Amino acid sequence: MKPAVFDYVRAESVAHAAEVLAGAGGDGKVIAGGQSLMPMMNFRLVKPSVLVDINAIAGLDRVELVGSRIRVGALVRHFMTARDPLIAQRAPVVTAAMKHVAHLTVRNRGTFCGSVCHADPAAEMPMMTVMLDGEIHAVSTRGKRMIPINEFFAGSLVTSLEPDEVVTAIDLATMPPNMGFGFHEFARRHGDYALAAVAVLMRRENGRPRDVRIAVMGLGEMPSRIPTAETVIEGNELSDLTIARAVESLRAAVSPNTDLHASADYRRHLAGALAKRAIGDAWLRAREAEPA
Ligand SMILES: Cc1cc2nc3c(=O)[nH]c(=O)nc-3n(C[C@H](O)[C@H](O)[C@H](O)COP(=O)(O)OP(=O)(O)OC[C@H]3O[C@@H](n4cnc5c(N)ncnc54)[C@H](O)[C@@H]3O)c2cc1C
């Protein structure tokens, strides 16, 4: 299909983009990479009256360290995120997750921030933003605001972003050097959307796991942390029994869907298998990185 008729504006600045969105009366859409928006428009699932293209705005294509956080600009593409040395050093779990994202053409155009704004529950970048306490920087003609990630996702493809707001960047927490990580996902073909994925972070202190974080995607309406599974591991000896109990809590906490690709039961089973591997990898890396 072809999209419904729309106007197109190439924004010259963030203020210009915000003005055009404000003038669209809630009916405008930002286009960044277009890798999700264009298919949605072609299927007429969305019919914006105006597209605001942010690709010509200078300065939005940077990854930088701001204080202790990594700032990912709104025009940072997937391939840039995957190769960025700062991300590889300070948030290597993101680099690991990016290896699984899509195919070459999508990676060349799609943006980290666009993926988070699109809010697909089976996408890697929203999950990483949940895992690393992301903060979304939004601008409108009413001013700037920062949205903590726990107030951002409201459901599958639904966020708390107002229709007149443009996202300029997303900040992510950096990981301490002794933080181990694990990331495992399963997709039917490499580069396809995953059926499920699990990411784990932990440090090792006096032989015990600390600061444990476990996040999942593809297992509910939005990516989420699983505090019940984190608590099972936090501060306890990481025996096979502890891992089995954490896996059980994770399986109990997720609410996967049945669809064309897999049943809810299969996804729940998969979640446990992926969690076991991710916990194992995170612990191994944490042991290797533990200060002497
Ligand atoms: C074949 C295929 C396979 C894919 N596989 C994967 C995969 O394995 N993993 C994965 O994570 N993703 C996958 N994707 C999705 C891809 O990563 C998209 O690029 C991403 O979801 C959206 O980023 P974008 O920059 O293209 O956003 P766009 O398509 O331009 O926009 C998406 C939405 O976000 C909004 N938006 C974008 N930028 C902003 C902004 N700065 N401010 C406010 N709103 C904004 C738009 O208005 C729109 O609603 C796949 C896509 C395709 C087509």
The ligand as an ORCA input file, in Angstrom:
! r2SCAN-3c Opt
* xyz 0 1
  C      12.965     -5.436      8.413
  C      13.132     -4.752      9.742
  C      13.755     -5.454     10.771
  C      13.920     -4.844     12.006
  N      14.534     -5.560     13.012
  C      14.739     -4.954     14.202
  C      15.420     -5.627     15.266
  O      15.847     -6.783     15.139
  N      15.562     -4.979     16.451
  C      15.116     -3.699     16.620
  O      15.292     -3.152     17.710
  N      14.488     -3.027     15.640
  C      14.300     -3.610     14.448
  N      13.659     -2.916     13.443
  C      13.156     -1.523     13.702
  C      14.262     -0.533     13.460
  O      15.233     -0.691     14.458
  C      13.755      0.917     13.436
  O      14.803      1.592     12.868
  C      13.431      1.584     14.749
  O      12.373      0.932     15.372
  C      12.963      3.023     14.562
  O      14.004      3.931     14.386
  P      13.905      5.028     13.219
  O      14.970      6.020     13.452
  O      13.879      4.355     11.891
  O      12.508      5.733     13.577
  P      11.328      6.188     12.605
  O      10.822      5.029     11.834
  O      11.721      7.409     11.875
  O      10.249      6.589     13.727
  C       9.657      5.616     14.543
  C       8.701      6.320     15.520
  O       9.446      7.097     16.449
  C       9.122      8.485     16.305
  N      10.388      9.224     16.400
  C      11.550      8.907     15.788
  N      12.516      9.755     16.180
  C      11.922     10.635     17.016
  C      12.390     11.766     17.733
  N      13.678     12.161     17.685
  N      11.530     12.448     18.501
  C      10.216     12.062     18.581
  N       9.722     10.998     17.937
  C      10.566     10.292     17.163
  C       8.450      8.615     14.951
  O       7.581      9.716     14.900
  C       7.735      7.285     14.843
  O       6.549      7.320     15.591
  C      13.470     -3.507     12.213
  C      12.861     -2.799     11.166
  C      12.686     -3.412      9.935
  C      12.038     -2.628      8.831
*
